Amino acid sequence: GISGGQRKRVNIGLELAAQPCVLFLDEPTSGLDSTSSLAVVYSLKKMCQLGMNCIMVIHQPRYSLFTLFDDVLLLGKGGNTVYLGPSVQAKDYFDGLGFVMNKDENRADWYMDVISGEVGNDSIPGYEKEMLFRLWETNKQRKGTGPDAATEEGMMAPAPGGRDLTSQEDNAVLARALEDEWDDFDVNHDGELDLQEFGALLNKISGLQPSEQAQSELFRRMAGAKSDFVTRAQFLKYLVNLQQDLAEDEVSRAPSNGDSLSGHFRGVVHGIDAKLDAVGGKLEKIPTKGLGFMNLPNMKMRGRISKIDEDDSSSDENENSDSEDEDEYLGLHAQGALVQRAIPGFFSQLGTLLIRTGIQWWRKNDERMIFYLAMAMGAIVLGLQDRIVGTPKFDSMAFVNTHTAVGLLTAIYCLNVFGVNPAVFWRERNRGLNVLAYFQSSSNMNLVDLWMQCFLFTALYYLIRQIHIGFISYWIPFLLVSFAASGWGYAVSAWLPAQHGPFVVSLVVFVVCGLLGNPMNLAKFLAHPVLECGVSILSITR
């Protein structure tokens, strides 16, 4: 098993995989130590810099974590607002009300003490904690702050965000992402990669297929001209330093011999920088041809592009032209290009969905056993009843009853295939999920259950009744009924709310199996062409 903290991080990762526009999190740091909590919020802040909005409930944050938020909402008893605004201005607001914080106290904890009434206020006569609600409303109306404040154009005035990540924090996020990529290729965990492994790693993190010359040159600059291996420390140091004007490498330390980077090698470096920045690095500068620089959109924490830096005034026309060339090379034609992705095709999604569905199928063994037990009990009850009563073995009503039982139990079981998590389906659908691949993966995996459940029912009834024909010939009609009934279960689960599924599917199966398949009524139905057509289309047991 995994710990609660690991499970929480996995859940966050699953939501991030869909690249939502807005991510709601309920206590994402609960169960984590302070260092792990800070690492989680670092990653979420990076996602916000790429254009996503994060809204979360959080308890007892350290102050360095608290100030990473753009806006905070502090609630008092009854859900009343005590403060709503930039995190970095909360202290000034409470200072303005006359509250005094002790030296070296955690501000986030102090805010909670103020809200709960643990901190007094000598500047307000007869102060009680319930007065914080009125003070906020009064202060908001007097200063024109808060969510109701608007600009002359009627739009909400943009509030300053929380603090940006420091260079040390930024480097730590980038280094952590690089370490994860390194661990995937350093299979023997000796902390070294040879040229071939290094090339595979470059291909993974840059999304490009560099030439052998480019691989060799980048390898030489990381490890040194005479080294056969690049170490983990050299790899991290070089790529983290790419955010600077010139990355520090082993070759630059040696006496200059007139070497210069080829155009293709520069492209590989730019691809690495852009890809890794999207994961966890700085989205500011990428080296371009010559010594010029290309400024990328500076995406702030508020989940939108608030500022686009202009090119450095020192860049000349040639440098601007080179930047445009590099833009075209990297595919950065729009401000949001860094968060775009290529949606996998049908077969790629089908393979992934089959693996996921197979894992989910295996985890539901306990639930599956209940349906198997219901199938077994149905076969035993019907078999014993027909044997005790003395029903002929090939009586038509016996076939109708057994086929109706199989169809009903199968249709109810199939309600779980598409009706359990509709919200997850629509979220994934809006992010590029191929509906046909999703249907094929889910229905094909469900065929395994249909086959086994139908086999179990037919085998038990066959043994109890001692049918004198081959089992396969007797089983095939049951299998076809089960397959047809599953379609009704899929349709009901896809179109109707889950709470109405069992009732509706029971009614449908009773009609299409019991009523329309009853041999006593078929003579009348078949006498009329319209009724015969309807019965032939709808009846499963016809």
VOGU-3710 file (C-alpha; in Angstrom, 3 decimals, decimal comma):
1> gisggqrkrv> 0,000/0,000/0,000  0,873/3,677/-0,043  0,710/6,334/2,650  -1,980/8,972/2,887  0,414/11,639/1,685  1,431/9,588/-1,345  -2,210/8,916/-2,179  -2,926/12,640/-2,000  -0,056/13,476/-4,356  -1,227/10,800/-6,803
11> niglelaaqp> -4,750/12,255/-6,758  -3,392/15,714/-7,535  -1,310/14,281/-10,360  -4,350/12,543/-11,847  -6,249/15,822/-11,937  -3,291/17,694/-13,439  -2,998/15,109/-16,208  -6,257/16,445/-17,687  -4,838/20,009/-17,735  -7,955/21,631/-16,222
21> cvlfldepts> -8,565/25,370/-16,500  -9,600/25,507/-12,827  -8,375/23,057/-10,199  -10,223/22,790/-6,861  -8,326/21,113/-4,029  -9,559/20,242/-0,543  -6,660/20,249/1,914  -3,996/19,098/-0,572  -1,254/19,355/2,057  -2,978/17,501/4,898
31> gldstsslav> -0,984/14,445/5,902  2,240/15,861/4,446  5,181/17,271/6,345  6,011/20,950/5,885  8,712/20,291/3,278  6,490/18,058/1,168  3,629/20,543/1,495  5,826/23,318/0,201  6,952/21,138/-2,724  3,323/20,456/-3,685
41> vyslkkmcql> 2,410/24,140/-3,610  5,574/24,987/-5,608  4,362/22,656/-8,347  0,850/24,114/-8,268  2,272/27,620/-8,503  4,188/26,565/-11,606  0,978/25,254/-13,122  -0,660/28,608/-12,425  2,176/30,341/-14,245  1,213/28,238/-17,269
51> gmncimvihq> -2,353/29,559/-17,224  -4,231/27,309/-14,775  -6,224/28,612/-11,794  -5,957/26,838/-8,425  -8,510/27,207/-5,638  -7,810/25,291/-2,457  -8,694/24,907/1,203  -5,593/24,686/3,350  -4,942/24,433/7,088  -1,945/25,536/9,144
61> pryslftlfd> 0,344/26,589/6,293  3,870/27,806/6,938  4,245/31,480/6,085  6,537/30,907/3,090  3,763/28,710/1,663  0,999/31,160/2,608  2,564/34,026/0,651  2,690/31,970/-2,558  -1,053/32,450/-2,962  -2,300/35,407/-4,962
71> dvlllgkggn> -5,461/35,860/-2,923  -6,591/34,373/0,359  -10,042/34,154/1,927  -10,070/34,019/5,730  -13,381/32,850/7,171  -14,721/33,192/10,672  -17,493/31,391/12,508  -20,544/30,825/10,329  -18,568/31,192/7,120  -18,412/34,986/7,355
81> tvylgpsvqa> -15,575/36,790/5,616  -12,820/38,238/7,779  -10,410/39,068/4,968  -10,351/38,607/1,203  -7,399/39,891/-0,755  -3,710/39,467/-1,578  -1,860/37,228/0,838  1,037/39,641/1,201  -1,334/42,429/2,356  -3,155/40,465/5,064
91> kdyfdglgfv> -0,672/41,526/7,745  -1,076/45,216/6,868  -4,858/44,876/7,047  -4,829/43,425/10,565  -2,164/45,909/11,660  -4,482/48,663/10,486  -7,227/47,303/12,734  -4,936/47,620/15,734  -3,855/44,012/16,211  -0,277/43,471/17,368
101> mnkdenradw> 1,650/40,332/16,473  4,415/39,028/18,683  7,891/38,941/17,217  8,972/35,741/15,416  5,421/34,357/15,350  4,141/32,527/12,277  1,832/34,972/10,532  -0,466/32,307/9,174  -1,011/30,880/12,663  -1,452/34,399/14,042
111> ymdvisgevg> -4,249/35,083/11,542  -6,067/31,999/12,808  -5,622/33,164/16,409  -7,098/36,556/15,507  -10,105/34,965/13,807  -10,763/32,581/16,705  -10,593/35,436/19,235  -7,365/34,345/20,914  -5,750/37,708/20,170  -7,213/40,821/21,791
121> ndsipgyeke> -7,406/44,352/20,403  -6,878/47,215/22,859  -7,574/49,881/20,224  -11,224/48,791/19,795  -13,388/49,288/22,927  -15,374/46,187/23,856  -13,758/44,148/21,103  -15,220/40,735/20,285  -14,243/38,404/17,458  -17,677/38,783/15,813
131> mlfrlwetnk> -16,752/42,417/15,142  -14,233/41,252/12,512  -17,076/40,637/10,067  -18,435/44,181/10,375  -14,939/45,641/10,280  -14,271/43,887/6,979  -17,515/45,123/5,420  -16,867/48,654/6,659  -13,279/48,655/5,450  -14,300/47,233/2,060
141> qrkgtgpdaa> -16,944/49,895/1,502  -14,709/52,743/2,687  -11,671/51,830/0,608  -13,444/50,247/-2,343  -11,607/46,950/-2,008  -12,739/43,386/-2,147  -14,609/41,414/-4,758  -17,184/44,169/-5,410  -14,625/46,806/-6,271  -14,592/47,650/-9,979
151> teegmmapap> -12,724/49,862/-12,379  -14,342/52,627/-14,411  -14,996/50,147/-17,216  -16,940/47,924/-14,830  -14,296/45,234/-14,647  -12,828/43,932/-11,412  -9,677/45,752/-10,461  -6,705/43,399/-10,606  -5,259/42,815/-7,170  -1,553/42,274/-6,751
161> ggrdltsqed> -0,682/38,628/-6,484  1,366/36,712/-3,973  5,097/36,649/-4,035  6,938/35,010/-6,896  9,166/32,019/-6,391  12,689/32,969/-5,470  15,519/31,855/-7,723  16,466/29,192/-5,179  12,889/27,875/-5,051  12,629/28,045/-8,822
171> navlaraled> 15,854/26,105/-9,238  14,685/23,523/-6,721  11,482/22,871/-8,689  13,401/22,561/-11,953  16,059/20,329/-10,387  13,381/18,045/-8,954  11,788/17,640/-12,385  15,172/16,923/-13,955  15,990/14,363/-11,276  12,769/12,505/-12,025
181> ewddfdvnhd> 13,680/12,357/-15,719  17,238/11,236/-14,887  16,019/8,396/-12,661  13,991/6,953/-15,556  17,176/6,399/-17,599  19,755/5,714/-14,886  18,566/2,121/-14,509  21,593/0,888/-12,587  21,515/3,926/-10,259  25,244/4,585/-10,472
191> geldlqefga> 24,721/8,307/-11,083  26,264/8,199/-14,575  24,987/8,009/-18,169  26,945/7,097/-21,249  26,457/8,819/-24,607  23,722/6,451/-25,792  21,674/6,766/-22,599  22,271/10,492/-22,648  20,848/10,730/-26,183  17,689/8,881/-25,145
201> llnkisglqp> 17,289/11,247/-22,194  17,684/14,277/-24,483  14,998/12,939/-26,770  12,623/12,475/-23,835  12,983/15,894/-22,217  13,323/18,007/-25,367  10,831/16,318/-27,655  13,432/16,435/-30,442  15,615/13,815/-32,098  19,061/15,406/-31,918
211> seqaqselfr> 21,790/14,423/-34,325  24,828/12,507/-33,135  26,900/15,679/-33,508  24,516/17,633/-31,292  24,449/14,850/-28,688  28,236/14,640/-28,621  28,694/18,383/-28,286  26,171/18,778/-25,482  27,630/15,704/-23,774  31,114/17,236/-24,062
221> rmagaksdfv> 29,967/20,525/-22,571  28,344/18,799/-19,617  30,965/16,157/-18,842  34,166/17,552/-20,353  36,038/16,830/-23,557  37,692/13,583/-22,393  34,947/12,073/-20,267  32,969/8,982/-21,257  30,181/9,572/-18,750  28,104/12,506/-17,578
231> traqflkylv> 27,232/12,542/-13,899  23,958/13,470/-12,299  25,454/16,605/-10,745  26,888/17,800/-14,076  23,566/17,167/-15,829  21,540/19,114/-13,250  24,019/21,972/-12,970  24,211/22,583/-16,702  20,469/22,525/-17,411  19,545/24,571/-14,341
241> nlqqdlaede> 22,069/27,176/-15,466  20,355/27,455/-18,868  18,113/30,123/-17,357  21,158/32,379/-17,119  22,607/34,326/-20,019  25,290/31,705/-20,611  25,171/28,232/-19,119  28,326/27,269/-17,250  29,849/24,127/-18,810  33,060/22,132/-18,681
251> vsrapsngds> 34,245/23,299/-22,105  33,935/26,996/-21,249  36,339/26,475/-18,351  39,011/25,189/-20,716  41,144/27,556/-22,865  39,168/28,845/-25,849  39,867/26,978/-29,075  37,397/28,794/-31,281  34,628/26,209/-30,915  31,105/27,403/-31,526
261> lsghfrgvvh> 27,770/25,715/-31,262  26,163/24,513/-34,450  22,666/25,693/-35,298  21,187/22,250/-34,680  22,868/21,988/-31,304  21,419/25,347/-30,326  17,999/24,098/-31,342  18,369/21,070/-29,076  19,352/23,311/-26,177  16,360/25,568/-26,812
271> gidakldavg> 14,045/22,564/-26,978  15,347/21,264/-23,662  14,961/24,656/-22,036  11,450/25,197/-23,292  10,277/21,696/-22,377  11,772/21,717/-18,911  10,620/25,256/-18,213  7,084/24,090/-18,918  7,580/21,407/-16,252  9,192/23,458/-13,574
281> gklekiptkg> 11,701/26,039/-14,755  11,715/29,749/-15,435  9,576/31,004/-18,301  11,652/34,064/-19,031  14,662/33,706/-21,306  15,874/31,169/-23,826  19,245/31,682/-25,523  18,930/32,371/-29,237  21,431/32,508/-32,017  24,423/34,694/-31,351
291> lgfmnlpnmk> 24,323/36,363/-27,939  20,787/37,786/-28,168  17,874/36,623/-26,089  14,242/35,921/-26,703  11,843/36,986/-23,957  8,932/34,620/-23,502  5,592/35,617/-21,946  5,968/36,241/-18,227  3,006/34,305/-16,855  2,070/35,379/-13,353
301> mrgriskide> 0,457/33,353/-10,603  -3,103/34,542/-11,195  -3,569/32,003/-13,949  -3,546/34,475/-16,796  -0,896/36,263/-18,854  -0,619/39,579/-17,083  2,454/40,922/-18,786  4,502/40,250/-21,880  8,047/41,545/-21,658  9,343/43,489/-24,636
311> ddsssdenen> 12,621/42,540/-26,270  15,728/43,925/-24,600  16,537/47,379/-25,888  20,081/46,255/-26,534  18,946/43,646/-29,088  19,512/44,736/-32,667  17,504/43,860/-35,783  19,480/40,700/-36,462  18,837/39,434/-32,967  15,106/40,099/-33,337
321> sdsededeyl> 15,096/38,220/-36,625  16,905/35,297/-35,008  14,367/35,288/-32,178  11,564/35,035/-34,708  13,339/32,118/-36,376  13,672/30,354/-33,042  9,984/31,044/-32,315  9,069/29,260/-35,524  11,496/26,439/-34,768  10,061/25,786/-31,309
331> glhaqgalvq> 6,451/26,311/-32,388  5,892/29,165/-29,953  3,578/31,153/-32,222  1,158/32,166/-29,497  1,333/33,166/-25,878  -0,358/29,946/-24,766  1,665/27,610/-26,962  3,648/26,232/-24,034  0,517/24,676/-22,557  -0,751/23,146/-25,813
341> raipgffsql> -0,246/19,472/-26,482  -0,751/17,013/-29,289  -3,757/14,793/-28,583  -2,955/11,093/-29,079  -4,810/9,232/-31,809  -7,410/6,490/-31,504  -5,068/3,512/-31,221  -2,712/5,256/-28,790  -5,603/6,201/-26,513  -7,140/2,743/-26,871
351> gtllirtgiq> -3,966/1,071/-25,620  -3,719/3,395/-22,633  -7,410/3,076/-21,794  -7,287/-0,724/-22,002  -4,477/-0,776/-19,451  -6,334/1,624/-17,159  -9,616/-0,264/-17,513  -7,844/-3,553/-16,837  -6,382/-2,200/-13,605  -9,766/-0,850/-12,514
361> wwrkndermi> -11,398/-4,162/-13,432  -8,990/-6,093/-11,229  -9,588/-3,772/-8,287  -13,336/-4,515/-8,340  -13,084/-8,233/-7,595  -15,056/-7,926/-4,355  -17,907/-6,087/-6,074  -17,827/-8,557/-8,949  -18,244/-11,518/-6,622  -21,623/-10,161/-5,498
371> fylamamgai> -22,966/-10,307/-9,047  -21,498/-13,763/-9,570  -23,274/-14,899/-6,430  -26,555/-13,382/-7,686  -26,132/-15,217/-11,000  -25,490/-18,502/-9,213  -28,479/-18,077/-6,879  -30,766/-17,246/-9,817  -29,715/-20,373/-11,718  -30,084/-22,612/-8,642
381> vlglqdrivg> -33,540/-21,273/-7,712  -34,918/-21,571/-11,259  -33,343/-24,991/-11,780  -34,711/-26,440/-8,535  -38,145/-24,924/-9,138  -38,433/-26,422/-12,623  -37,174/-29,783/-11,400  -39,496/-29,958/-8,404  -42,540/-28,799/-10,365  -41,669/-31,175/-13,182
391> tpkfdsmafv> -41,425/-28,596/-15,953  -40,494/-30,251/-19,250  -36,848/-29,682/-20,089  -37,662/-27,972/-23,387  -40,702/-26,025/-22,212  -40,871/-22,616/-23,890  -41,705/-20,735/-20,658  -38,682/-22,259/-18,956  -36,529/-20,747/-21,672  -38,266/-17,368/-21,317
401> nthtavgllt> -37,800/-17,351/-17,535  -34,115/-18,265/-17,633  -33,344/-15,859/-20,480  -35,197/-13,051/-18,683  -33,220/-13,721/-15,498  -29,914/-13,626/-17,380  -30,915/-10,475/-19,273  -32,057/-8,652/-16,129  -28,950/-9,451/-14,069  -26,657/-8,638/-16,987
411> aiyclnvfgv> -28,330/-5,293/-17,715  -28,123/-4,252/-14,058  -24,448/-5,205/-13,916  -23,695/-3,183/-17,066  -25,057/-0,017/-15,442  -21,681/0,280/-13,696  -19,698/0,418/-16,917  -20,579/3,968/-18,013  -22,766/5,324/-15,219  -20,392/5,374/-12,248
421> npavfwrern> -18,237/8,451/-12,958  -19,902/10,620/-15,636  -18,159/13,741/-14,343  -14,737/12,151/-14,927  -15,758/11,140/-18,457  -16,910/14,628/-19,433  -13,801/16,206/-17,970  -11,578/13,863/-19,967  -13,773/14,272/-23,047  -13,296/18,042/-22,945
431> rglnvlayfq> -9,540/17,462/-22,820  -9,345/15,294/-25,926  -10,566/11,841/-24,889  -11,545/9,766/-27,912  -15,096/8,582/-27,199  -14,837/5,528/-29,452  -11,606/4,431/-27,770  -13,213/4,909/-24,367  -16,273/2,861/-25,373  -14,215/0,077/-26,916
441> sssnmnlvdl> -11,902/-0,244/-23,917  -14,742/-0,288/-21,376  -17,135/-2,547/-23,284  -14,448/-5,026/-24,385  -13,194/-5,442/-20,834  -16,774/-5,913/-19,675  -17,184/-8,763/-22,170  -14,981/-10,868/-19,895  -17,515/-10,521/-17,086  -20,455/-11,148/-19,392
451> wmqcflftal> -18,887/-14,360/-20,647  -18,061/-15,687/-17,182  -21,376/-14,712/-15,562  -23,389/-16,207/-18,396  -21,266/-19,368/-18,290  -21,813/-19,693/-14,535  -25,605/-19,312/-14,790  -25,997/-21,665/-17,733  -23,683/-24,319/-16,291  -25,522/-24,491/-12,957
461> yylirqihig> -28,962/-24,597/-14,559  -27,723/-27,162/-17,104  -26,410/-29,465/-14,350  -29,515/-29,180/-12,172  -31,939/-29,820/-15,049  -29,784/-32,541/-16,685  -30,329/-31,206/-20,215  -29,665/-33,885/-22,861  -28,002/-31,770/-25,547  -24,476/-30,457/-25,883
471> fisywipfll> -23,589/-27,692/-23,436  -22,178/-25,336/-26,096  -25,389/-25,533/-28,160  -27,417/-24,837/-25,025  -25,134/-22,010/-23,820  -24,947/-19,938/-27,048  -28,553/-18,567/-26,854  -27,904/-17,486/-23,262  -24,710/-15,743/-24,357  -26,531/-13,865/-27,128
481> vsfaasgwgy> -29,259/-12,776/-24,699  -26,591/-11,545/-22,292  -24,864/-9,580/-25,061  -28,134/-7,938/-26,166  -29,149/-7,078/-22,592  -25,766/-5,431/-21,988  -26,618/-2,915/-24,713  -29,719/-1,843/-22,794  -27,595/-1,453/-19,660  -25,053/0,685/-21,512
491> avsawlpaqh> -27,776/2,884/-23,031  -29,607/3,459/-19,745  -26,397/4,218/-17,836  -25,271/6,699/-20,495  -28,522/8,654/-20,723  -30,183/8,482/-17,312  -29,035/9,382/-13,781  -27,475/6,540/-11,822  -30,238/6,475/-9,183  -32,879/5,690/-11,821
501> gpfvvslvvf> -30,864/3,048/-13,677  -31,931/-0,175/-11,866  -35,641/0,697/-11,999  -35,626/1,649/-15,689  -33,533/-1,298/-16,800  -35,731/-3,733/-14,842  -38,799/-2,351/-16,591  -37,159/-2,521/-20,014  -35,970/-6,110/-19,594  -39,357/-7,196/-18,263
511> vvcgllgnpm> -41,002/-5,813/-21,411  -38,505/-6,934/-24,068  -37,929/-10,358/-22,527  -40,980/-11,299/-20,514  -43,893/-9,667/-22,306  -42,701/-9,526/-25,907  -41,080/-12,959/-25,644  -43,983/-14,759/-24,020  -44,952/-17,647/-26,349  -48,589/-17,314/-25,320
521> nlakflahpv> -48,745/-13,806/-26,827  -46,478/-14,285/-29,821  -49,253/-15,734/-32,021  -51,233/-12,500/-31,735  -48,160/-10,323/-32,237  -47,048/-12,216/-35,311  -50,467/-11,979/-36,932  -50,033/-8,233/-37,516  -47,119/-7,038/-39,715  -46,439/-3,903/-37,654
531> lecgvsilsi> -46,483/-5,772/-34,347  -44,347/-8,532/-35,799  -41,761/-5,974/-36,890  -41,761/-4,308/-33,460  -41,435/-7,607/-31,611  -38,630/-8,765/-33,898  -36,678/-5,549/-33,269  -37,217/-5,135/-29,518  -37,660/-8,600/-28,064  -34,463/-10,266/-26,884
541> tr> -36,075/-13,672/-26,335  -38,080/-13,603/-29,598
//
